[in-house]
Amino acid sequence: MSEFDTQLVHGTPQHDNDTGAVNVPIYASSTFIFPTVDSQVKWDYARSGNPTRNYLEDQVATLEGGAKGFAFSSGLAAIHATLAIFSPGDHIIIGNTVYGGTFRLINQFFKRWHLEFTAVDTQDAEAVEAAVQPNTKAVYFETFTNPLLKVTSVKAIANIAKAHHLLTIVDNTFLTPYLQRPLTLGADIVVHSATKYLGGHSDVVAGIVVAKTQELADRIYFNQNGIGAVLSPEKSAQIRRGIQTLAVRLNRHLSNTAKIVDFLQSRDEIEKIYYPGIPGSKDYEIAKDETNGFGGIVSFELKKGLDAKKFVESLNLIQLAVSLGAVESLIELPYKMTHAELSEKEQLAVGITHQLVRLSVGIEDPKDLITDLAQGLAQL
Ligand SMILES: Cc1ncc(COP(=O)(O)O)c(C=O)c1O
């Protein structure tokens, strides 16, 4: 098999048309011909399967090292289809700082369907083990949490999960298979908001699930086809294209982020930096062991008394917006924007203060990004 960076560019050739097209065509077809009534056709109806979507699904399955991939119309649709493999009365342990939309799906949707959840700090393996109940079926977490970049060991959780016959489900949005392949570290299912790094250009909302085994793949496929939140052929082609440049984009995200972290460390206005690439923390040790890089998101706290709103609003190049993982740099205040659904008490309990800023570092020239941050800080 070819090297990972080559696999990003070349998925499995479909050889399904005689035009010689280098890329898989966008099959804008909702239905497909049966040569005869009794024909066993590979494609019959596009919710059940579409060749363009299938190319993307095979591409991500290979990159993550799983049996089968599935593409959805959003990251949350992917998470919904994953958690919907469980049944009423099942219990799932979730990371206590998972993406807010995942919490909303759990608290305001799946609990009504009688799935039970316990939220724990998944960096603390003992806390995870202590939360296991007779009806526990899975542990679900993000390896790098948002916005404080606390790192969970996939190996540690997968070991506990295996001992208790639980599934390990990892949201790999922040790292992508370029930086971490959870299935190779013991996880069973990986989910993505492909809206972020996989797409990479802030122009598509999409989700991905990859299952390690065919048995799990069959359960996810049932939900993909049965619930039906599939990714369109057009959007599938856009995510496929995004994936082709994943390595080059992430290399630049990583080097830009390292330079910005150095810059922030040199500034008196900064109280604290949250980035797993800074040595001396448990996060650094786990990330060093289990990832190929520390990611393109950095959060930092401004010193007390400095106006965080004024800072983010004063930037010229770095845009004030939620989301992350795209070519352009985006900045936001978690307490007001991405994590506004939490009460102030809940925010403070997980370390989200009014001084906290989250920066998704893009692939611009790092000198311009640092100049922009410097002029913003100079205004405080
Ligand atoms: C870690 C993580 N998982 C899942 C999602 C949900 O994905 P989507 O917005 O594509 O539905 C997000 C969105 O921000 C996210 O950051």
The ligand as an SDF file (V2000), in Angstrom:
LIG
                    3D

 16 16  0  0  0  0  0  0  0  0999 V2000
  -15.5450   18.4050   17.6030 C   0  0  0  0  0  0  0  0  0  0  0  0
  -16.8110   18.5990   16.8220 C   0  0  0  0  0  0  0  0  0  0  0  0
  -17.6050   17.5350   16.5950 N   0  0  0  0  0  0  0  0  0  0  0  0
  -18.7690   17.6870   15.9090 C   0  0  0  0  0  0  0  0  0  0  0  0
  -19.1820   18.9080   15.4350 C   0  0  0  0  0  0  0  0  0  0  0  0
  -20.4800   19.0090   14.6970 C   0  0  0  0  0  0  0  0  0  0  0  0
  -20.2580   19.0400   13.3200 O   0  0  0  0  0  0  0  0  0  0  0  0
  -21.1570   19.8300   12.2660 P   0  0  0  0  0  0  0  0  0  0  0  0
  -21.1410   21.2780   12.6570 O   0  0  0  0  0  0  0  0  0  0  0  0
  -20.4930   19.5330   10.9730 O   0  0  0  0  0  0  0  0  0  0  0  0
  -22.5270   19.2550   12.3620 O   0  0  0  0  0  0  0  0  0  0  0  0
  -18.3730   20.0240   15.6330 C   0  0  0  0  0  0  0  0  0  0  0  0
  -18.7870   21.3420   15.1120 C   0  0  0  0  0  0  0  0  0  0  0  0
  -18.2380   22.3710   15.4490 O   0  0  0  0  0  0  0  0  0  0  0  0
  -17.1480   19.8700   16.3530 C   0  0  0  0  0  0  0  0  0  0  0  0
  -16.3400   20.9140   16.5960 O   0  0  0  0  0  0  0  0  0  0  0  0
  1  2  1  0
  2  3  1  0
  2 15  2  0
  3  4  2  0
  4  5  1  0
  5  6  1  0
  5 12  2  0
  6  7  1  0
  7  8  1  0
  8  9  2  0
  8 10  1  0
  8 11  1  0
 12 13  1  0
 12 15  1  0
 13 14  2  0
 15 16  1  0
M  END
$$$$
